[in-house]
Amino acid sequence: MKIPAVKGTRDFYPPQMAVRNFIVDGWKAASLRSGFEEYDGPIFEHLKMYQVKSGDEIAEQLFSLTDRGGRNLAIRPEMTPTLARMVNQQIHALPRPIKWFSVPRLCRAERPQKGRLREFFQWNIDIIGAEDVLADAEVIFCAVDYLKSAGLTAKDIVVKISSRKMLASLLEAVGLEDNQLAGVYAVLDKKAKIPDEAFEAMLQETLPDAAIRGKVRKVMSAVRLDDLSQAAALTEQAKAAVDELKRLFDLLEKMGISEYVQFDIGVVRGLAYYTGVVFEIYDRGRSPRALCGGGRYDNLLSDFGGPKVTATGMGMGDCVLEILLREKGLLRDGDLPTRKLDYYLVTADSSLGQKAVELAAAIRLRGRRCDFSYKGGNLGKQLKQADQSGAAKVIILGEEYSRDQMLVIKDMKSGQQAQAGWEAFLTSLSGA
Ligand code: HAM
């Protein structure tokens, strides 16, 4: 019986695992550069954790299960609720601001398509307990720092930034009620991802009043922050939110990444818990799928029963990122080694097989990476294996060993060969 892999999942054979490690190593290095500490949580949580504040879209995409005790659980579709729960549990013991990062494996029952799968990895960075917009700037900086380190330039990617606080006051000023906002956000978030007619139909369903729809469209046509700040009709609250955004752009300029960022009132975010600055990073090549998304969520910890503590952060998935890195020639198959061996041992004579095992073990016990051929006898075949293994050096137990107990050590890059006695070679590895 042949059982296929589950739809929307990936098998990581060694070459794919090398790519995943390359991406994750880059994420971790960027997090550490900006002073974040790593954490992790369980891969499943109580189902209701995602039904309370993440929004309908995530709730509909949950993989849920019932355990033997009848508890309703779900595999994590995102990390932020787990983070909020964990921080709440130790809120009085943790020094603030809390700057944490994680690379969880997440599952969402989405329709699998280019850049969207049912299981993926997502880099999360979050800052908790820092109200100032400086924390939002740090999160954006760290994400851009990683993308720059991966080789992407301001010609390749753009960070689109807006503010839900600002949008809320603009929408309320044109007549929307507070309780209509969440529904309208969910529709506006879809605008760039679906055809115009489908968007119009959704907007009409959420806002049946044509006059209000016209006003919402006008609000959403603002292109520059300056246009907004000069608008006389701006409420005090909207003015404060516009000023906050301006300060964010100033900080990003001081951090040296202004060419990567732009204001875009169309960025609303799909998740329900965002309260302030929101942002998404896109490929300038107009892929409708975001590389990354995040923003401020000042009420999530208190919504989960904790004290009122502010928070901001972002999540970046590995799928869209890998596609973009490949498109830009920044990741080529075969570029990344699947293993890094220091030594590969071959024997010219099958009677030396035991010696190879002994030497390999001694090399490994001295902390070096070593493997050897199981094929005794045929030196040509073994040397081919040595070459394929990608080892830096090959050690040949050959004629020289049978005659003089000398190992031949060949540097695979330069082709240079040297000879050493068994003990002298092992001593050189111990650094003694
Ligand atoms: P999100 O917008 O749902 O935000 O996801 C963030 C990123 O995760 C997306 O931009 C995308 O790169 C990746 N992603 C999401 N769904 C999939 C999928 N099905 N397949 C592949 N990649 C996917 C959040 O998850 C927030 N919790 C981020 C956050 C952290 N906000 C504050 N802190």
Boltz pocket constraint, residues with backbone or C-beta under 6 A from the ligand:
constraints:
  - pocket:
      binder: B
      contacts: [[A, 77], [A, 78], [A, 79], [A, 80], [A, 108], [A, 110], [A, 115], [A, 116], [A, 117], [A, 118], [A, 119], [A, 120], [A, 121], [A, 122], [A, 124], [A, 125], [A, 126], [A, 271], [A, 290], [A, 291], [A, 292], [A, 293], [A, 294], [A, 295], [A, 312], [A, 313], [A, 314], [A, 315], [A, 316], [A, 317], [A, 318], [A, 319], [A, 320]]
      max_distance: 6.0
